[in-house]
Amino acid sequence: MNVLRYLPVLAAASAAPAFAVQYLSVEQAQKLMFPDATAFREQNLALSSSQMREVEKLSGLPARSVAWRVFGAYRGDTAIGFVVLDDVIGKFELISYAVGLNTDASIRQVEILAYRESHGGEIRNPAWRRQFVGKRAPAGLSIGEGIANISGATLSCTHLTDGVRRIAAIGQLLVKK
Amino acid sequence: MRKNFVATAVVAAFLTSPLVAQATEAELLARIEKLSAELEAVKAELKAGAQKTAAVEQRQQQIEAPAAAAASAPATVIGGYGEINYNRPTRNPAGAQTDVRRAVIGIEHRFDERTKLVSEFEWEHAIASAGDQGEAAIEQLYVERQFGNGMRGKAGLFLIPAGLLNTSHEPTAFYGVERNFVETAIIPSTWREAGVGLSGDFGEGFTWDTGLTTGFDLSKWDAASEEGRESPLGSIHQEGQLAKSRHLSVHGALNWRGVPGLLLGGSVFTGKAGHDTAGFAAPDARISVWDLHGRYTPGLWDLSAVYARGRIANIAALNASFGDEPAPVPSSFAGWYLQAAYQSFKSGDIALNPFVRYEQFNTASSFTNQATPDADHKVGTVGANLRIGEGVVLKADYQKFRGDSARDRLNLGVGFSY
């Protein structure tokens, strides 16, 4: 029966055009971030207004959205982390990305799923994305303060960094549950 | 699956029931009624289950719908940037000037996930008409297609990937009211050519660009004017306007961003510039420009350096034809700068970034004929960018021209980009 729950996701993924800018599917990103997970369960989050205020306070950014796409990563019955999906605007276009969070709300990994701008694809560099690993919101999760700028891609890397900081703040709510 | 299970259960219930022959009719009826009631209950439960599944699926679709819509929209995006500058020569206040330096409207349209159009329309100096000095120009106009292997191809009028400023020339992206001299006098920013280009990456932080485009038209050189002395390439660029294309130019750029915060790169552009123009004295003239650039942004620091050099070859006969005119074509021109900026203050969306820049450049560092090379220009700039959010910047700086103090000036500006 569990398979049924993922049918719409699978259908959407297979129906989507195979666009060139798509570097990773959601499933691929999940496996990359949690290679030892045996299952990923969709645990979408709807933030209450007080939770939104908490996210804003912690990240220093508008919480932006009530609904968040979250997957719990499980090894057997043990929760080992979360994968949160999001999109931010780079300069003109959307960057689709996924943030892997550990059970203590620290960042495990950041993966770019799709990037559409002509410039700034350098946010995909593993060395740049590694700067996020192990950090909890909000410390060290701003451009110039913990995350180095990418020359020629200032807007893309700033907006992505803000997005990750927001998700790291949401992560702290997830682990409180 | 579940229906089969229920049916089996019902059949099993009949089979395992006591022998029908031994039961009274009333008992049988009661049992059938009981079973029938149970069956109704199971049916109802199944129906409720199905409704619940449908509701869950619907909810999931609702959650996914915005994400799917977000991934494809928006198809057309309008952007823009502009700058309004004030320059006051400190030794000659009468020469103070205010100018709507440029106003640019950019429209990007995505035809599909792989194909888009990028355009930028620019007005310089506020008014463009027969009686005014302004100009209206197409700064970029190209279509770009993403290929399956991650490479991007483009065709149209696009920016040449030289130096640091050319492809990133919005006022919010550089320090100082005016663009630096090296990337206006040596690299003629905003430098664009029409043609085709290909970009991609090698992994490990390496990205590359290459292309085949229009080039310069040396027959436009005016030896009687000082324009060529201000920016040799700026005076003979074609900007996609009925551009002579007998000869095309090639370019390539390689950049490395393997360490967070660090960019190291270089570019080269070369092509013939005579275009078999009738009666032109330098039919084999070749123009080449190359640069090396680096930028490092550790923490709140922003350090950058550019070295650029240009060469114009096979022009001896052309220069000889100019006789005594004051501005022959130089064989080489070059320049470099070092710049350091630091974010000294940040509160909310306001950030103050003081900077210093030293640049040295020469638009005529050698000639083929007897003409004496120019002396190097040495300019020091000190100032600050005050950023308001990420779209607005207020700028102030002072520029000191060594050996030419009549040009020393104070600059103020406001710029925006969205």
Contacts between the chains, C-beta under 8 A, distances in Angstrom:
chain1	res1	chain2	res2	distance
A	4	B	53	6.7
A	5	B	56	7.1
A	5	B	60	7.7
A	7	B	57	7.7
A	8	B	57	5.5
A	8	B	60	5.0
A	8	B	61	5.8
A	8	B	64	6.9
A	9	B	60	7.3
A	9	B	64	7.2
A	12	B	64	5.7
A	12	B	68	6.5
A	16	B	68	7.5
A	16	B	71	7.9
A	17	B	112	7.6
A	17	B	113	5.8
A	19	B	112	8.0
A	19	B	113	3.4
A	19	B	114	6.0
A	19	B	146	7.6
A	20	B	113	7.3
A	20	B	114	5.2
A	20	B	146	4.1
A	20	B	147	6.1
A	20	B	148	5.2
A	20	B	150	7.1
A	21	B	113	6.6
A	21	B	114	7.4
A	21	B	146	5.6
A	42	B	60	7.3
A	44	B	60	8.0
A	44	B	63	5.4
A	67	B	63	5.9
A	67	B	66	7.6
A	69	B	63	6.4
A	69	B	64	7.8
A	69	B	67	6.5
A	85	B	67	7.1
A	87	B	67	7.0
A	87	B	70	5.0
A	87	B	71	6.9
A	91	B	79	7.6
A	92	B	77	4.5
A	92	B	79	6.3
A	92	B	108	4.9
A	93	B	77	7.6
A	93	B	108	7.8
A	93	B	110	7.5
A	94	B	70	6.1
A	94	B	71	6.4
A	96	B	71	6.2
A	114	B	71	7.0
A	116	B	110	7.7
A	116	B	113	7.7
A	118	B	118	6.7
A	118	B	144	5.9
A	118	B	152	6.8
A	118	B	154	7.9
A	118	B	199	7.9
A	119	B	167	6.9
A	119	B	168	8.0
A	121	B	201	6.7
A	121	B	207	7.3
A	122	B	205	7.1
A	122	B	207	6.8
A	122	B	257	4.7
A	125	B	205	5.2
A	125	B	257	6.1
A	125	B	258	7.0
A	125	B	260	7.8
A	127	B	205	6.6
A	127	B	258	5.9
A	127	B	259	6.3
A	127	B	260	5.8
A	128	B	257	7.4
A	128	B	260	4.8
A	130	B	260	7.9
A	131	B	260	5.5
A	144	B	297	7.4
A	144	B	299	6.1
A	144	B	300	5.0
A	144	B	343	6.1
A	145	B	299	7.1
A	145	B	300	7.5
A	147	B	260	7.6
A	148	B	260	3.8
A	148	B	261	2.9
A	148	B	262	7.9
A	148	B	297	5.8
A	148	B	298	7.0
A	149	B	261	6.2
A	149	B	297	4.3
A	149	B	302	7.6
A	150	B	257	6.2
A	150	B	260	7.8
A	150	B	261	7.8
A	150	B	263	7.7
A	151	B	164	7.2
A	151	B	257	7.2
A	151	B	263	4.0
A	151	B	295	4.2
A	151	B	297	6.7
A	151	B	304	7.8
A	152	B	164	7.7
A	152	B	167	6.8
A	152	B	168	5.4
A	152	B	255	7.8
A	152	B	263	6.8
A	154	B	173	6.9
A	155	B	390	7.0
A	158	B	390	6.8
